[in-house]
Amino acid sequence: MEKSVEGKLFKKFTSRYMIALSIIAFLTIASQWRIQQHLSRSLDDSHVINFTARLRTHSQTLSKTALMLQSGYDYENSKKEFRNTLRQWEKVQQSLEDGNKFLELPTYNLGEIKELFELVSHPRDEMMLAAEHILSIIDTSSSANPTLLQPYVETILNNEQSYLLGMDLIVFEYDRFARERISRLKDTDYIMCAILLLTITLEVLFIFYPLSVYIRRVVIGLVKSEEHSSQLSEKLQEAHVAMEHSYNEIREINFALDKATYLVKIDPEGKILYANEKYCHVTRYTMSQLRDKLIFYNNTAASECIIYEHIRHPKKRFEVWQDEIFDYASDGSGFWLDVTLIPVFDKTGNLYQYLVIANDITKRKNAERENRLLIEEKLKRETQDKHIRSYAIINGQEKERKRVATEIHDGIGQMLTSLRMKLEQITDEKIDKNEDMLNVNSMLNKLIIETRRICADLLPSVLEDFGLLSAIEDLIKTCKDADRSISFVLDSNIGETILSRELEVTVYRIMQESLNNIIKHAKATVAEIYVDTSPDYLNLIIKDNGTGFYFEEQFLYDPNRTRKMNGLKGMKERAELLGGTFTLNTKPGKGTIVVLEIPC
């Protein structure tokens, strides 16, 4: 509660002090800004007055050189000086009225100043116009011509006095504005000084005086606390006696813990500081050998012990950690420990060591390993039995397909062919051919073609007679006839390796299923087939640019998807029966890629 009150009081006085300092700083900065602004304006005024004086000088010089031109005195030099004076006068006059950054003249003019510039504009324009006429006259003649120059010289002299009087008024007006700004600056400074004094007064009343009262109260409290602390010291001595008693009890508990379990103390980096006899016994090291040695670092695995992941983690290293660790003793024997890592902190709250408590679980882990090996062996035998049964089923299917294909071809196919020949003879003998007989003949022709296709699917004779490559080419030709919108591309590199009949049948059936899926479901325009053999493997890749679909391998074993996944599941089982791998890569809108790799 006291800390909360002190914190609020500290925030209160700090905020007041910051406000007072901010006001003083603001007033100081504002005063400095006003002074700098006035200095800048004064500098601008001095520039204006300086250039106004230049205008007076230029106008007087113009009048003088005009008289010199009229009298013919030093004609060439006077002509040059007249021209230069006129141009400089025009430039300075324009800069003074409109402002000029290069000459550091202000770009603003007060209303009264503008009126004065307009007042002198008439005599100035008359003088400049007369000067321009004089320039045009002296440019066309090589000697002085007083008669022609006289009226223009008189015009310059007649207007010079009015122009000079107007420029004097402009200078006086700028001077008046400068004095007014100084007066306003003084008034502003007086106001800021008054505000500054008021701020200091308020700071004394509301900050320093309450703070001094609070300090006085705190000092009185400290005196009372000192009296109270003497009373507490007596109680502290009593508590110290009780703590010694508790320490003795803790030491007895630590002794029992040291004898009952594996106990190790390590520093924050994992180096051993202390290990009890049981841990020394299981690791086959002495305490002197273990000291400063990293704990659990006898493990010969490629990666370090997992305990160091916890020790080096910036946040988890301050938490209790528990896991099972395998390590090796100095003689090479291995052992398992159930380890609990407990962080120990000093009085300041800093981590200075860890306490490692462990139990030997080697017997339990060995028993678990034996059980796991037995289970793995059992699963391996079951998998082999399953492969044998599947292999037998597929071989049986192929034999049955061969038998059915032979019977259809030799029996039904021959009978249908004979029937069709008989119908053709009957239709040829009649003069009036019956349309029904023609339809029957056409239907029988389609039935014979379909029967031959079924026989080819059940038992491709080209595979039996000419091998895998010819069978693949024949299958692609059949697919092209079935769907002309798909372009089939074959890239084959089947070497001289002799392939077993089971391998040829497996590759053919997988390709047959894949191409049928492309025709029926993919909506593709291009299907690419790559077949390659090496001394060790046969590789098959079938790629299409169709619609694709969402697929994950676990779908093959989902009972709700059995009907849709039978074809894919059959291809995978055929590949695995021969020790190969079947991979399907597909995404919606990205096409499908079938990859098959089977040992030769």
DRENLUM-878575 format. One record per residue (C-alpha): x, y, z; residue number from 1. Coordinates in nm, 3 decimals, always signed. Layout:
// DRENLUM-878575
X|Y|Z|NUM
...
END
This chain:
// DRENLUM-878575
+0.000|+0.000|+0.000|1
+0.287|+0.237|+0.092|2
+0.457|+0.171|-0.241|3
+0.134|+0.252|-0.421|4
+0.096|+0.586|-0.234|5
+0.459|+0.676|-0.294|6
+0.424|+0.590|-0.660|7
+0.116|+0.809|-0.698|8
+0.288|+1.095|-0.512|9
+0.596|+1.058|-0.730|10
+0.385|+1.066|-1.047|11
+0.192|+1.368|-0.915|12
+0.501|+1.583|-0.841|13
+0.677|+1.460|-1.155|14
+0.386|+1.562|-1.378|15
+0.369|+1.907|-1.212|16
+0.741|+1.956|-1.244|17
+0.735|+1.849|-1.610|18
+0.449|+2.092|-1.679|19
+0.639|+2.382|-1.514|20
+0.958|+2.296|-1.702|21
+0.763|+2.267|-2.026|22
+0.611|+2.615|-1.976|23
+0.953|+2.765|-1.898|24
+1.106|+2.590|-2.198|25
+0.820|+2.707|-2.421|26
+0.855|+3.066|-2.305|27
+1.232|+3.055|-2.355|28
+1.198|+2.910|-2.704|29
+0.920|+3.156|-2.794|30
+1.127|+3.453|-2.674|31
+1.428|+3.330|-2.868|32
+1.212|+3.277|-3.175|33
+1.070|+3.630|-3.149|34
+1.418|+3.778|-3.112|35
+1.550|+3.581|-3.409|36
+1.246|+3.682|-3.613|37
+1.300|+4.049|-3.526|38
+1.669|+4.024|-3.613|39
+1.576|+3.869|-3.945|40
+1.323|+4.144|-4.015|41
+1.575|+4.409|-3.910|42
+1.825|+4.257|-4.152|43
+1.564|+4.270|-4.426|44
+1.490|+4.635|-4.342|45
+1.859|+4.722|-4.360|46
+1.880|+4.556|-4.702|47
+1.576|+4.753|-4.819|48
+1.714|+5.083|-4.692|49
+2.052|+5.002|-4.849|50
+1.897|+4.925|-5.187|51
+1.671|+5.231|-5.160|52
+1.984|+5.441|-5.119|53
+2.126|+5.266|-5.424|54
+1.817|+5.371|-5.623|55
+1.878|+5.734|-5.521|56
+2.242|+5.701|-5.626|57
+2.148|+5.539|-5.959|58
+1.894|+5.814|-6.037|59
+2.147|+6.088|-5.955|60
+2.419|+5.913|-6.156|61
+2.174|+5.882|-6.447|62
+2.105|+6.258|-6.436|63
+2.477|+6.339|-6.419|64
+2.573|+6.113|-6.712|65
+2.280|+6.254|-6.916|66
+2.420|+6.605|-6.873|67
+2.767|+6.475|-6.965|68
+2.627|+6.317|-7.285|69
+2.448|+6.641|-7.374|70
+2.766|+6.842|-7.327|71
+2.974|+6.585|-7.516|72
+3.217|+6.539|-7.229|73
+3.406|+6.204|-7.250|74
+3.132|+6.082|-7.484|75
+3.221|+5.712|-7.511|76
+3.274|+5.649|-7.140|77
+2.968|+5.856|-7.053|78
+2.761|+5.652|-7.296|79
+2.875|+5.322|-7.133|80
+2.819|+5.455|-6.781|81
+2.472|+5.584|-6.880|82
+2.369|+5.245|-7.018|83
+2.503|+5.049|-6.715|84
+2.345|+5.291|-6.468|85
+2.005|+5.263|-6.637|86
+2.010|+4.878|-6.637|87
+2.124|+4.855|-6.274|88
+1.858|+5.105|-6.173|89
+1.586|+4.900|-6.348|90
+1.707|+4.573|-6.189|91
+1.735|+4.713|-5.834|92
+1.397|+4.889|-5.865|93
+1.228|+4.563|-5.978|94
+1.396|+4.358|-5.700|95
+1.299|+4.611|-5.435|96
+0.933|+4.606|-5.536|97
+0.891|+4.228|-5.607|98
+1.157|+4.079|-5.381|99
+1.472|+3.887|-5.476|100
+1.609|+3.579|-5.294|101
+1.956|+3.620|-5.443|102
+1.982|+3.980|-5.315|103
+1.812|+3.874|-4.986|104
+1.527|+4.120|-5.035|105
+1.187|+4.031|-4.880|106
+0.909|+3.923|-5.113|107
+0.641|+4.113|-4.921|108
+0.551|+4.481|-4.890|109
+0.305|+4.650|-4.660|110
+0.012|+4.846|-4.802|111
+0.160|+5.187|-4.723|112
+0.489|+5.089|-4.888|113
+0.310|+4.975|-5.202|114
+0.125|+5.308|-5.218|115
+0.455|+5.494|-5.192|116
+0.604|+5.282|-5.470|117
+0.302|+5.363|-5.685|118
+0.351|+5.734|-5.596|119
+0.707|+5.735|-5.734|120
+0.618|+5.513|-6.029|121
+0.520|+5.812|-6.250|122
+0.841|+6.016|-6.221|123
+1.044|+5.692|-6.234|124
+0.869|+5.577|-6.554|125
+0.919|+5.925|-6.711|126
+1.288|+5.917|-6.627|127
+1.335|+5.560|-6.757|128
+1.140|+5.637|-7.078|129
+1.350|+5.947|-7.143|130
+1.664|+5.743|-7.070|131
+1.558|+5.481|-7.324|132
+1.513|+5.757|-7.588|133
+1.859|+5.889|-7.507|134
+2.001|+5.537|-7.551|135
+1.836|+5.503|-7.890|136
+1.980|+5.841|-7.998|137
+2.338|+5.778|-7.880|138
+2.335|+5.425|-8.030|139
+2.268|+5.572|-8.378|140
+2.525|+5.853|-8.364|141
+2.895|+5.847|-8.290|142
+2.911|+6.202|-8.147|143
+2.706|+6.417|-7.912|144
+2.390|+6.587|-8.047|145
+2.276|+6.832|-7.777|146
+1.969|+6.944|-7.972|147
+1.819|+6.594|-7.984|148
+1.917|+6.505|-7.628|149
+1.805|+6.828|-7.460|150
+1.427|+6.754|-7.420|151
+1.494|+6.407|-7.274|152
+1.764|+6.536|-7.039|153
+1.525|+6.803|-6.916|154
+1.259|+6.535|-6.856|155
+1.506|+6.339|-6.638|156
+1.606|+6.648|-6.442|157
+1.245|+6.764|-6.393|158
+1.132|+6.426|-6.251|159
+1.444|+6.352|-6.047|160
+1.343|+6.565|-5.749|161
+0.998|+6.401|-5.725|162
+1.151|+6.053|-5.747|163
+1.412|+6.130|-5.476|164
+1.144|+6.274|-5.247|165
+0.930|+5.960|-5.289|166
+1.225|+5.731|-5.212|167
+1.295|+5.933|-4.895|168
+0.937|+5.876|-4.788|169
+0.977|+5.500|-4.848|170
+1.291|+5.491|-4.631|171
+1.115|+5.684|-4.352|172
+0.817|+5.445|-4.374|173
+1.044|+5.135|-4.339|174
+1.212|+5.298|-4.040|175
+0.874|+5.363|-3.877|176
+0.772|+4.996|-3.926|177
+1.102|+4.882|-3.769|178
+1.045|+5.096|-3.459|179
+0.690|+4.964|-3.423|180
+0.815|+4.603|-3.437|181
+1.075|+4.675|-3.167|182
+0.801|+4.824|-2.951|183
+0.581|+4.516|-2.997|184
+0.880|+4.291|-2.923|185
+0.939|+4.472|-2.593|186
+0.573|+4.433|-2.493|187
+0.580|+4.063|-2.578|188
+0.901|+4.012|-2.380|189
+0.748|+4.183|-2.076|190
+0.444|+3.954|-2.097|191
+0.659|+3.640|-2.131|192
+0.876|+3.752|-1.838|193
+0.564|+3.798|-1.624|194
+0.437|+3.452|-1.721|195
+0.780|+3.304|-1.642|196
+0.784|+3.463|-1.295|197
+0.428|+3.342|-1.234|198
+0.528|+2.989|-1.338|199
+0.825|+2.989|-1.098|200
+0.600|+3.116|-0.817|201
+0.345|+2.841|-0.882|202
+0.626|+2.585|-0.896|203
+0.744|+2.694|-0.550|204
+0.388|+2.688|-0.407|205
+0.266|+2.361|-0.557|206
+0.586|+2.156|-0.598|207
+0.879|+2.257|-0.379|208
+0.680|+2.351|-0.068|209
+0.459|+2.032|-0.068|210
+0.771|+1.828|-0.145|211
+0.960|+1.976|+0.151|212
+0.662|+1.898|+0.377|213
+0.656|+1.541|+0.249|214
+1.033|+1.501|+0.304|215
+0.996|+1.627|+0.661|216
+0.722|+1.372|+0.718|217
+0.938|+1.095|+0.568|218
+1.232|+1.185|+0.794|219
+1.007|+1.164|+1.098|220
+0.888|+0.824|+0.971|221
+1.246|+0.705|+0.930|222
+1.322|+0.792|+1.292|223
+1.023|+0.592|+1.403|224
+1.126|+0.307|+1.173|225
+1.469|+0.297|+1.332|226
+1.307|+0.248|+1.672|227
+1.086|-0.021|+1.523|228
+1.382|-0.194|+1.357|229
+1.555|-0.244|+1.692|230
+1.250|-0.433|+1.807|231
+1.248|-0.638|+1.489|232
+1.615|-0.734|+1.530|233
+1.528|-0.923|+1.845|234
+1.256|-1.110|+1.660|235
+1.504|-1.175|+1.377|236
+1.740|-1.348|+1.615|237
+1.459|-1.574|+1.723|238
+1.377|-1.646|+1.359|239
+1.745|-1.723|+1.293|240
+1.737|-1.994|+1.561|241
+1.424|-2.140|+1.400|242
+1.592|-2.125|+1.057|243
+1.891|-2.321|+1.183|244
+1.655|-2.588|+1.306|245
+1.482|-2.597|+0.965|246
+1.822|-2.613|+0.792|247
+1.912|-2.922|+0.993|248
+1.586|-3.085|+0.887|249
+1.652|-2.997|+0.519|250
+2.003|-3.141|+0.544|251
+1.862|-3.468|+0.676|252
+1.611|-3.476|+0.387|253
+1.891|-3.409|+0.136|254
+2.094|-3.692|+0.287|255
+1.803|-3.934|+0.243|256
+1.744|-3.805|-0.115|257
+2.115|-3.844|-0.195|258
+2.110|-4.208|-0.088|259
+1.778|-4.301|-0.251|260
+1.813|-4.151|-0.604|261
+2.068|-4.030|-0.858|262
+2.144|-3.670|-0.759|263
+2.353|-3.428|-0.966|264
+2.410|-3.053|-0.941|265
+2.507|-2.868|-1.260|266
+2.579|-2.502|-1.348|267
+2.361|-2.305|-1.596|268
+2.574|-2.435|-1.889|269
+2.529|-2.803|-1.791|270
+2.870|-2.869|-1.628|271
+2.863|-3.104|-1.330|272
+2.931|-2.943|-0.992|273
+2.839|-3.241|-0.772|274
+2.722|-3.602|-0.823|275
+2.628|-3.855|-0.555|276
+2.772|-4.206|-0.528|277
+2.483|-4.374|-0.710|278
+2.534|-4.157|-1.019|279
+2.911|-4.216|-1.008|280
+2.841|-4.590|-0.989|281
+2.608|-4.600|-1.289|282
+2.840|-4.385|-1.507|283
+3.157|-4.568|-1.394|284
+3.329|-4.233|-1.322|285
+3.472|-4.088|-1.002|286
+3.356|-3.752|-0.871|287
+3.687|-3.589|-0.970|288
+3.642|-3.716|-1.326|289
+3.282|-3.590|-1.346|290
+3.352|-3.241|-1.209|291
+3.334|-2.973|-1.484|292
+3.225|-3.243|-1.732|293
+2.905|-3.177|-1.933|294
+2.622|-3.398|-1.807|295
+2.492|-3.675|-2.037|296
+2.765|-3.611|-2.293|297
+2.879|-3.972|-2.324|298
+2.593|-4.029|-2.567|299
+2.752|-4.137|-2.896|300
+2.454|-4.026|-3.107|301
+2.501|-3.768|-3.382|302
+2.306|-3.499|-3.192|303
+2.365|-3.379|-2.837|304
+2.141|-3.470|-2.544|305
+1.794|-3.312|-2.548|306
+1.850|-3.166|-2.201|307
+2.064|-2.892|-2.358|308
+1.772|-2.768|-2.570|309
+1.593|-2.687|-2.244|310
+1.902|-2.536|-2.073|311
+1.974|-2.302|-2.366|312
+1.613|-2.194|-2.426|313
+1.579|-1.828|-2.313|314
+1.239|-1.884|-2.144|315
+1.198|-2.256|-2.074|316
+1.535|-2.277|-1.893|317
+1.368|-2.126|-1.584|318
+1.106|-2.405|-1.570|319
+1.110|-2.759|-1.432|320
+1.179|-3.016|-1.707|321
+1.124|-3.393|-1.712|322
+1.211|-3.657|-1.974|323
+1.378|-3.993|-2.032|324
+1.746|-3.988|-2.136|325
+1.978|-4.261|-2.264|326
+2.350|-4.234|-2.187|327
+2.667|-4.446|-2.189|328
+2.895|-4.527|-1.898|329
+3.273|-4.504|-1.926|330
+3.293|-4.882|-2.005|331
+3.051|-4.845|-2.300|332
+2.745|-4.994|-2.129|333
+2.424|-4.800|-2.182|334
+2.157|-4.703|-1.931|335
+1.824|-4.519|-1.924|336
+1.732|-4.253|-1.665|337
+1.401|-4.084|-1.588|338
+1.537|-3.730|-1.533|339
+1.380|-3.429|-1.360|340
+1.565|-3.097|-1.400|341
+1.488|-2.835|-1.132|342
+1.624|-2.476|-1.160|343
+1.771|-2.320|-0.843|344
+1.773|-1.939|-0.796|345
+1.979|-1.715|-0.567|346
+1.846|-1.436|-0.347|347
+1.838|-1.187|-0.634|348
+1.628|-1.424|-0.846|349
+1.908|-1.520|-1.086|350
+1.954|-1.881|-1.197|351
+2.285|-2.013|-1.064|352
+2.251|-2.393|-1.088|353
+2.024|-2.689|-1.168|354
+1.933|-2.986|-0.951|355
+1.909|-3.314|-1.150|356
+1.712|-3.597|-0.988|357
+1.698|-3.926|-1.181|358
+1.576|-4.286|-1.146|359
+1.713|-4.589|-1.330|360
+1.456|-4.720|-1.585|361
+1.693|-4.937|-1.791|362
+1.504|-5.261|-1.722|363
+1.169|-5.107|-1.817|364
+1.308|-4.955|-2.141|365
+1.468|-5.290|-2.237|366
+1.137|-5.465|-2.183|367
+0.957|-5.202|-2.393|368
+1.216|-5.243|-2.671|369
+1.170|-5.621|-2.675|370
+0.792|-5.580|-2.691|371
+0.826|-5.329|-2.974|372
+1.051|-5.563|-3.171|373
+0.801|-5.846|-3.125|374
+0.517|-5.623|-3.246|375
+0.721|-5.503|-3.547|376
+0.807|-5.863|-3.637|377
+0.442|-5.959|-3.614|378
+0.335|-5.665|-3.835|379
+0.611|-5.753|-4.084|380
+0.486|-6.111|-4.111|381
+0.127|-5.992|-4.151|382
+0.238|-5.750|-4.427|383
+0.426|-6.026|-4.607|384
+0.124|-6.255|-4.583|385
-0.094|-5.978|-4.719|386
+0.145|-5.922|-5.012|387
+0.149|-6.292|-5.088|388
-0.230|-6.309|-5.084|389
-0.259|-5.997|-5.301|390
+0.001|-6.134|-5.544|391
-0.187|-6.459|-5.568|392
-0.517|-6.274|-5.620|393
-0.373|-6.056|-5.898|394
-0.211|-6.355|-6.069|395
-0.540|-6.536|-6.040|396
-0.719|-6.236|-6.190|397
-0.476|-6.226|-6.482|398
-0.518|-6.601|-6.544|399
-0.895|-6.569|-6.521|400
-0.886|-6.273|-6.759|401
-0.676|-6.476|-7.000|402
-0.917|-6.771|-6.979|403
-1.226|-6.547|-7.024|404
-1.063|-6.358|-7.313|405
-0.971|-6.686|-7.484|406
-1.323|-6.826|-7.443|407
-1.485|-6.504|-7.569|408
-1.245|-6.482|-7.862|409
-1.259|-6.850|-7.959|410
-1.623|-6.908|-7.872|411
-1.853|-6.607|-7.882|412
-1.630|-6.408|-8.118|413
-1.611|-6.689|-8.375|414
-1.983|-6.757|-8.354|415
-2.068|-6.387|-8.400|416
-1.833|-6.365|-8.698|417
-1.994|-6.671|-8.860|418
-2.339|-6.527|-8.795|419
-2.243|-6.197|-8.953|420
-2.100|-6.378|-9.262|421
-2.421|-6.575|-9.296|422
-2.631|-6.259|-9.277|423
-2.415|-6.094|-9.542|424
-2.469|-6.394|-9.773|425
-2.844|-6.374|-9.719|426
-2.856|-6.000|-9.792|427
-2.641|-6.045|-10.104|428
-2.872|-6.317|-10.246|429
-3.189|-6.112|-10.215|430
-3.283|-5.862|-10.480|431
-3.471|-5.635|-10.238|432
-3.247|-5.587|-9.941|433
-3.436|-5.574|-9.619|434
-3.347|-5.265|-9.407|435
-3.391|-5.464|-9.086|436
-3.139|-5.720|-9.203|437
-2.890|-5.437|-9.268|438
-2.943|-5.298|-8.918|439
-2.892|-5.645|-8.768|440
-2.572|-5.681|-8.969|441
-2.449|-5.340|-8.844|442
-2.531|-5.426|-8.485|443
-2.346|-5.757|-8.514|444
-2.043|-5.569|-8.654|445
-2.041|-5.334|-8.353|446
-2.085|-5.631|-8.120|447
-1.782|-5.804|-8.276|448
-1.570|-5.485|-8.238|449
-1.676|-5.446|-7.874|450
-1.601|-5.815|-7.808|451
-1.252|-5.774|-7.954|452
-1.196|-5.461|-7.737|453
-1.297|-5.649|-7.423|454
-1.065|-5.934|-7.518|455
-0.784|-5.685|-7.576|456
-0.844|-5.529|-7.231|457
-0.861|-5.868|-7.063|458
-0.555|-6.006|-7.239|459
-0.359|-5.773|-7.471|460
-0.218|-6.013|-7.726|461
+0.041|-5.759|-7.839|462
+0.189|-5.769|-7.486|463
+0.222|-6.147|-7.509|464
+0.360|-6.143|-7.863|465
+0.575|-5.827|-7.895|466
+0.656|-5.702|-7.546|467
+0.588|-5.398|-7.328|468
+0.684|-5.116|-7.568|469
+0.460|-5.243|-7.848|470
+0.175|-5.294|-7.602|471
+0.217|-4.934|-7.476|472
+0.214|-4.797|-7.832|473
-0.096|-5.003|-7.915|474
-0.267|-4.880|-7.595|475
-0.192|-4.517|-7.683|476
-0.328|-4.572|-8.036|477
-0.649|-4.713|-7.886|478
-0.678|-4.411|-7.652|479
-0.630|-4.170|-7.945|480
-0.913|-4.344|-8.132|481
-1.131|-4.321|-7.821|482
-1.083|-3.944|-7.768|483
-0.948|-3.731|-8.055|484
-0.944|-3.412|-7.841|485
-0.649|-3.536|-7.635|486
-0.294|-3.524|-7.770|487
-0.091|-3.825|-7.644|488
+0.290|-3.787|-7.639|489
+0.514|-4.090|-7.578|490
+0.883|-4.066|-7.484|491
+1.027|-4.414|-7.428|492
+1.376|-4.540|-7.357|493
+1.334|-4.909|-7.283|494
+1.674|-5.069|-7.296|495
+1.776|-5.426|-7.364|496
+1.696|-5.535|-7.008|497
+1.476|-5.845|-7.011|498
+1.161|-5.772|-6.811|499
+0.959|-6.037|-6.631|500
+0.604|-6.105|-6.740|501
+0.470|-5.990|-6.401|502
+0.654|-5.657|-6.437|503
+0.526|-5.600|-6.793|504
+0.167|-5.684|-6.692|505
+0.189|-5.455|-6.386|506
+0.322|-5.159|-6.584|507
+0.069|-5.214|-6.860|508
-0.228|-5.236|-6.617|509
-0.120|-4.921|-6.428|510
-0.078|-4.730|-6.756|511
-0.412|-4.863|-6.881|512
-0.591|-4.744|-6.564|513
-0.418|-4.402|-6.572|514
-0.503|-4.334|-6.938|515
-0.864|-4.446|-6.886|516
-0.890|-4.199|-6.594|517
-0.751|-3.920|-6.815|518
-1.009|-3.993|-7.090|519
-1.303|-4.026|-6.850|520
-1.236|-3.764|-6.579|521
-0.938|-3.533|-6.646|522
-1.081|-3.311|-6.927|523
-0.721|-3.275|-7.047|524
-0.587|-3.168|-7.386|525
-0.235|-3.314|-7.352|526
-0.118|-3.639|-7.192|527
+0.256|-3.709|-7.171|528
+0.396|-4.062|-7.110|529
+0.762|-4.117|-7.019|530
+0.899|-4.474|-6.990|531
+1.261|-4.539|-6.900|532
+1.456|-4.846|-6.792|533
+1.793|-4.878|-6.626|534
+1.983|-5.188|-6.513|535
+1.805|-5.165|-6.176|536
+1.472|-4.985|-6.218|537
+1.185|-4.920|-6.457|538
+1.042|-4.567|-6.432|539
+0.703|-4.458|-6.563|540
+0.565|-4.100|-6.554|541
+0.218|-4.010|-6.684|542
+0.138|-3.636|-6.682|543
-0.173|-3.448|-6.797|544
-0.289|-3.085|-6.794|545
-0.640|-3.166|-6.680|546
-0.858|-3.040|-6.396|547
-0.681|-3.240|-6.124|548
-0.840|-3.307|-5.785|549
-0.772|-3.286|-5.411|550
-0.592|-3.603|-5.298|551
-0.422|-3.732|-4.984|552
-0.281|-4.083|-4.951|553
-0.502|-4.169|-4.652|554
-0.804|-4.140|-4.886|555
-0.705|-4.483|-5.026|556
-0.789|-4.641|-4.691|557
-1.105|-4.441|-4.615|558
-1.411|-4.676|-4.624|559
-1.633|-4.389|-4.742|560
-1.412|-4.338|-5.052|561
-1.356|-4.705|-5.141|562
-1.571|-4.695|-5.453|563
-1.398|-4.386|-5.596|564
-1.047|-4.492|-5.501|565
-1.052|-4.858|-5.616|566
-0.855|-4.785|-5.932|567
-0.584|-4.583|-5.754|568
-0.566|-4.833|-5.472|569
-0.525|-5.120|-5.723|570
-0.239|-4.938|-5.899|571
-0.061|-4.878|-5.568|572
-0.103|-5.243|-5.459|573
+0.029|-5.373|-5.794|574
+0.341|-5.152|-5.762|575
+0.407|-5.250|-5.399|576
+0.370|-5.624|-5.476|577
+0.678|-5.599|-5.697|578
+0.870|-5.387|-5.442|579
+0.807|-5.061|-5.627|580
+0.665|-4.720|-5.534|581
+0.355|-4.550|-5.669|582
+0.320|-4.169|-5.624|583
+0.030|-3.946|-5.724|584
+0.076|-3.566|-5.736|585
-0.234|-3.361|-5.814|586
-0.409|-3.040|-5.716|587
-0.736|-2.884|-5.837|588
-0.666|-2.697|-6.161|589
-0.300|-2.813|-6.172|590
-0.331|-3.143|-6.359|591
-0.213|-3.487|-6.241|592
+0.125|-3.663|-6.237|593
+0.156|-4.040|-6.182|594
+0.507|-4.164|-6.098|595
+0.592|-4.536|-6.090|596
+0.931|-4.686|-5.998|597
+0.973|-5.068|-5.993|598
+1.293|-5.274|-5.956|599
+1.372|-5.471|-6.274|600
END
